[in-house]
Amino acid sequence: MSVYFERTTLSPLPVRELFERSRSIDAHRESMAHSRERAVAGVTSGTISLGEQVTWRAWHFGLPFSMTSRITEMEPPHRFVDEQVRGPFRSFRHEHEFRGEHGGSVMIDRIEFSAPLGPLGRVAERIFLAAYLQKLIDVRNEYLAKP
């Protein structure tokens, strides 16, 4: 079993600019300052591209976490996918889509993940992980979408 959700964000920015910001390690770090997230291996600054990976360290729920993600698909400037290579989830896939609309952009995030720990993980997914991750994506996207 896994959890799936989508988040849609409107931005006045052109599609290409929003696509580039979404691949920016620096912008991601700045948007996640509240969790002390930082890139510690792989691509640690600038933009990440197809086949590249980044290892993030952050604090969530008062605990330190590390997660390594790789860009597994990319269709500039409309779409890319990052997937967990190593980390706290049994699986984690994040598809980013960008469309031009109303003189700006629409950014759609599609996230599918599974927690570890069998039945206990499934309970955590439903009770708090899905809502927590949705909020993280909303905070990140609010930061990225600003002109």
Disulfide bonds with the S-S distance in Angstrom:
none
